[in-house]
Structures are given as C-alpha cells and as structure tokens.
C-alpha cells in the first residue's frame, strides 16, 4: 500500500497526518525511502520508512461509510474489563498500538465508563484523552466536520454504551446471586 504526497494518513497513537514529501536517504550505504509526515495535532513531522509503513500501522483514514459503524461500536455494550488497572492498561495499550480506530473506540468507551464510576489512574486518564482525541479527530476529518460538531455525536454514543453496560451489569447481578444461593 503506497501513499502519495498530499494524502491524509493515520499514524498509530498520533492520529491524522499528511504526507508532505517522499524522500530517499542513504543509511549504512543503502538507500532507504521515507514518508515525511506532518501530524495534525502537534504540527510536527515524522519520518516513516516506506518499507515498514504497514508494519508500523500507517494507514488511510476510515471511509465515510465506516463512520456510522464506528459510532455504533461506540454505543454498543462491552464486556467488563480486568479489575486490576495494570492488567487493563497493558491490554488497552496493545489495542491502542494497533492503530485500528475500532480498537481505539473500544478503549475509549470502556475507560469512559470506568471514569464515571471511579477515579482512573494517571496513565488511564492520559489514555482516555488520547483515545478520545484519536476517535474525534478521525471522525471529523472523514466526515469533513469540525471537531466541535463531532464531539456531541461521540458523547451521545458513549452515553448509550455506558447505559447499556450498566443495565447488563445490574441485570446479571441478581442472576449471579440467585445462582450462588441455589448452589449452596
């Protein structure tokens, strides 16, 4: 998968960027080609080796057809995450590193739910902010809307997800308690 100058791409854990230049530099005596990528959030540049771009996770933004799918995933229920924040953080970090926006959306909705029920660790708070930025910025880029127009859509979807999960947890508790009572 090759990208062209001027094309928008997603750099894992950093979000949307634009290919400014394709350059070849000699390293250790052999020529290596790179994408020079300008990141939207920080206005900084990153050199991504073309040979490793796919392995790194550099990808095209989702299509406009996938925007609805992303919002549906954000509003869907989810399974309860590990209770220990360290285990949770490790699992979520792996999802974030993939660069797959649908994995990032899962992290966002679970951390949003957890943040409503208890204080998050410092690392989880930062991950929540990063996941939110990545989802909102990609949706706004693909839908060609300002982030302030996309944020309410994301918030509505997250609220639905939290409500669904709260119902499923509440409904399963009496079942667990009655199952435990019948086992004794």
Secondary structure, DSSP 8 states (H G I E B T S, - for coil): ----TT-EEEETTTEEEEEEEEEEEEETTEEEEEEEEEETTT--EEEEEGGGHHHHT-B----HHHHHHHHHHHHS------SSHHHHHHHHHHHHHH--HHHHHHHHHHHHHHHHHS---HHHHHHHHHHHHHHHHHHHHHHT--HHHHHHHHHHHHHHHHHHHHHHHHHHHHHHHHHHHHH-
